[in-house]
Amino acid sequence: MTSNEVNPQFWKNKKVLITGHTGFKGGWLTFWLFHLGAKVTGCSLEPTTEPNLFNALKLDELCDHHICDIRDLDALKKLFEKTKPDVVFHLAAQPLVLESYDIPVETYATNVMGTVNLLEACRLLDYPIQSVVISTTDKVYENISQVKGYRENDRLGGRDPYSNSKACTELVISSYRDSFFSPSNPHSKPTLIISARAGNVFGGGDWSKNRIIPDCAVSFSKNEPVILRNPESVRPWQFVSEPLRGYLLLAQQDPEVRTNKQISQAWNFGPKDEDCLPVKKLAEIMRDSWGGDASVTIVQNPTALHEEVFLKLDSGYANSHLKWVRKVNTVDGLKMSAEWYKAFYQKVSVSKLREITLSQLNFVNI
């Protein structure tokens, strides 16, 4: 159906709007698109952590930076009308499972209604956007602890507020696609409405709470042992460039091509089986990549809130129809993550940190 390479000619001077550009994945995508020659507009709240990728790379210098709450439909509509994007990437979210237990209402308001507002702003424009790629998560599936990976047509679910809110988001996306952007309806806008499901993404510049790689980086930078709360939990680990490359490949497709109706749907982006590792193994690889006196300590917490123990994606559809395959294995990704964080904690210049970030994107042959 398509090439598996990101096309710089497509992205050159393309007007792209990214929600959540001050976040981890949104920051990497902003940086990547800037270097592909796109004209990037960012829409987000202020960074939620200190330090953060947005400030570390001074991404406000690389995009048209707007502080805007996606729960505010009027503000979102005005920004869309002003910037007139060709492509939209929706990454703004409340992305943390454990935090969703503390702020369930805010989690649903941001993840569900924020997506409704985003799609409504797209619908109300007087021209068709080419493609809208909405990032959800692997956790949208009803987790029955099966060994095989979950496929795009498997049952949605979600036990915790975060996972459930993202499953609800998938239903919103499907409804808007069928109601207002259906490829089979000649009266609909020819816009690709895509949901992209990926989970447990890691890389330099993430300082979110209760995530293993940021926890490792912070602890190792202080010569302290990293504490593991769920050492046997298995996750589909992948370096940040992997799902983002999938998002870019999807957004490049031409909505006027009728066969591309196969693009306007949900997609899984997960690593290979050998990259699905227990948390303990991941921390040990990160420790070895970091070097020095880095160490790992396991502390079992019987009162911990529920998190799914095993969850894996089947990316066969993306492999066969999009020609997307994982290029960066977990070990290489962890080595690059350690390189990035060590450089940051060694207080290298912004230009040097940008150079490292770009080199890690070049590692996947952009």
Residue pairs with C-beta under 8 A, 6 or more apart in sequence:
1 259
1 260
1 262
1 263
1 321
1 322
1 323
2 249
2 252
2 253
2 321
2 322
2 323
3 249
3 323
4 249
4 322
4 323
4 324
4 325
5 365
6 36
6 245
6 248
6 249
6 252
6 366
7 252
8 36
8 37
8 366
10 252
11 33
11 36
11 37
11 38
11 248
11 252
12 36
12 37
12 38
13 37
13 38
13 39
14 37
14 38
14 39
14 86
14 87
15 38
15 39
15 41
15 83
15 84
15 85
15 86
15 87
16 33
16 38
16 39
16 40
16 41
16 85
16 86
16 87
16 88
16 89
17 40
17 41
17 42
17 43
17 79
17 80
17 83
17 85
17 87
17 88
17 89
18 26
18 29
18 30
18 33
18 40
18 41
18 42
18 43
18 63
18 88
18 89
18 91
19 26
19 43
19 44
19 70
19 88
19 89
19 90
19 91
19 92
19 114
19 118
20 26
20 43
20 44
20 90
20 91
20 92
20 93
21 27
21 29
21 30
21 40
21 42
21 43
21 44
21 54
21 59
21 63
21 65
21 91
22 42
22 44
22 45
22 46
22 47
22 48
22 52
22 54
22 59
23 44
23 47
23 48
23 53
23 54
23 91
23 92
23 93
23 95
24 53
24 201
24 203
24 205
24 206
24 208
24 240
25 91
25 135
25 201
25 240
25 243
25 244
26 42
26 44
26 89
26 91
26 92
27 52
27 53
27 54
27 57
27 59
27 205
28 53
28 203
28 205
28 240
28 241
28 244
28 357
29 89
29 91
29 244
29 247
30 40
30 42
30 59
30 62
30 63
31 57
31 59
31 62
31 354
31 357
31 358
31 361
32 241
32 244
32 248
32 361
32 366
33 40
33 248
34 40
34 62
34 63
35 358
35 361
35 366
36 366
39 64
40 62
40 63
40 64
41 63
41 64
41 66
41 79
41 83
41 85
42 59
42 63
42 64
42 65
42 66
43 66
43 68
43 70
43 76
43 79
43 92
44 66
44 67
44 68
44 92
45 67
45 68
45 69
45 92
46 67
47 53
47 54
47 55
48 208
49 207
49 208
49 209
50 207
51 207
51 344
52 205
52 207
53 59
53 204
53 205
53 206
54 60
56 205
56 344
56 350
56 353
57 205
57 350
57 353
57 354
57 357
58 350
59 65
64 83
66 79
68 75
68 76
68 79
69 75
70 76
70 92
70 110
70 114
70 115
70 117
70 118
71 109
71 110
71 113
71 114
71 117
72 117
73 117
73 120
73 121
76 117
76 118
76 121
77 120
77 121
77 124
79 121
80 121
80 122
80 124
80 125
81 125
84 125
84 127
85 129
86 129
86 130
87 129
87 130
87 131
87 132
87 133
87 251
88 118
88 122
88 129
88 131
88 132
88 133
89 133
89 135
89 247
89 251
90 115
90 118
90 132
90 133
90 134
90 135
91 135
92 110
92 114
93 110
93 111
93 114
93 135
93 166
94 100
94 103
94 106
94 107
94 110
94 111
94 162
94 165
95 137
95 162
95 208
96 162
96 208
96 209
96 210
97 139
97 160
97 162
97 163
97 307
98 209
98 210
98 305
98 307
99 107
99 162
99 209
100 107
100 160
100 161
100 162
100 165
101 160
101 161
101 305
104 161
107 161
107 162
107 165
108 161
108 165
108 168
111 162
111 165
111 166
111 168
111 169
112 165
112 168
112 169
112 172
115 134
115 169
115 172
115 173
116 172
116 176
118 132
118 134
119 132
119 172
119 173
119 176
119 180
119 193
122 129
122 132
122 191
123 176
123 180
123 181
123 189
128 189
128 190
128 191
128 255
129 189
129 191
130 191
130 192
130 251
130 254
130 255
131 191
131 192
131 193
131 194
131 250
131 251
131 252
131 253
131 255
132 191
132 192
132 193
132 194
133 194
133 196
133 247
133 250
133 251
134 169
134 173
134 193
134 194
134 195
134 196
135 195
135 196
135 198
135 243
135 247
136 166
136 169
136 170
136 173
136 195
136 196
136 197
136 266
137 162
137 163
137 166
137 197
137 198
137 199
138 150
138 197
138 198
138 199
138 200
138 236
138 268
138 270
138 311
138 312
138 313
139 158
139 162
139 163
139 166
139 199
139 308
139 311
140 156
140 157
140 158
140 163
140 166
140 167
140 169
140 170
140 197
141 150
141 154
141 155
141 156
141 157
141 167
141 311
142 154
142 155
142 156
142 157
142 158
143 157
143 159
143 308
143 310
143 311
145 308
145 309
145 310
147 312
148 312
148 314
149 268
149 270
149 312
149 313
149 314
149 315
150 268
150 311
150 312
150 313
150 314
151 268
151 314
151 316
151 317
152 197
152 265
152 266
152 267
152 268
152 317
156 167
156 170
156 171
157 163
157 164
157 167
158 164
158 165
158 166
158 167
159 306
159 308
160 305
160 306
160 307
163 308
169 195
170 195
170 266
173 193
173 195
173 266
176 193
177 193
177 264
177 265
180 188
180 189
181 188
181 189
181 191
181 192
181 193
181 264
182 188
183 190
183 255
183 258
183 260
183 261
183 264
184 261
190 255
190 256
191 255
192 250
192 251
192 253
192 255
192 260
192 263
192 264
193 264
194 250
194 251
194 263
194 264
194 265
194 266
194 267
195 265
195 266
195 267
196 243
196 246
196 247
196 250
196 266
196 267
196 269
197 266
197 267
197 268
197 269
197 313
198 238
198 242
198 243
198 246
198 268
198 269
198 270
198 313
199 235
199 236
199 270
199 311
199 313
200 235
200 236
200 237
200 238
201 238
201 239
201 240
201 242
201 243
202 211
202 212
202 213
202 237
202 238
202 239
202 240
202 333
202 334
202 337
203 213
203 239
203 240
203 241
203 333
203 336
203 337
203 340
203 360
204 336
204 337
204 339
204 340
204 341
204 343
204 344
204 356
204 357
204 360
205 340
205 344
205 357
206 213
206 214
206 240
207 214
207 218
208 214
210 229
212 226
212 228
212 279
212 282
212 283
212 286
213 282
213 286
213 334
213 337
215 226
215 227
216 226
216 283
216 286
216 287
216 290
216 294
217 286
217 337
217 338
217 341
217 345
219 225
219 226
219 227
219 294
220 226
220 286
220 287
220 290
220 292
220 294
220 341
221 341
221 342
221 345
223 292
223 293
223 294
225 295
225 296
225 297
226 283
226 287
226 294
226 295
226 296
226 297
227 297
227 298
227 299
228 279
228 280
228 283
228 296
228 297
228 298
228 299
229 299
229 300
229 301
229 304
230 279
230 304
230 307
230 309
231 278
231 279
231 280
231 283
231 298
232 278
232 279
232 280
232 309
233 278
233 279
233 307
233 308
233 309
233 310
234 276
234 277
234 278
234 309
234 310
234 311
234 312
235 276
235 277
235 279
235 282
235 311
236 270
236 271
236 275
236 276
236 311
236 312
236 313
237 271
237 275
237 276
237 277
237 282
237 330
237 333
238 269
238 270
238 271
238 275
238 326
238 328
238 330
238 333
239 328
239 330
239 332
239 333
239 336
239 337
241 327
241 328
241 360
241 361
241 363
241 364
242 269
242 271
242 326
242 327
242 328
242 364
243 269
245 324
245 327
245 364
245 366
246 267
246 269
246 318
246 322
246 324
249 322
249 323
249 324
250 263
250 267
250 322
253 260
253 263
254 260
255 263
255 264
262 321
267 317
267 318
267 322
268 313
268 314
268 315
268 317
268 318
269 313
269 315
269 318
269 324
270 312
270 313
270 314
270 315
271 326
271 329
271 330
272 326
272 329
273 312
274 329
274 330
275 326
275 329
275 330
276 312
277 285
277 330
280 296
280 298
282 330
282 334
283 296
284 296
285 330
285 331
285 334
286 294
286 334
286 337
286 338
287 294
287 295
287 296
289 331
289 334
289 335
289 337
289 338
290 338
290 342
315 324
315 326
318 324
319 325
327 364
327 365
328 336
328 363
328 364
332 363
336 360
336 363
339 356
339 360
340 353
340 356
340 357
340 360
343 352
343 353
343 356
344 353
348 356
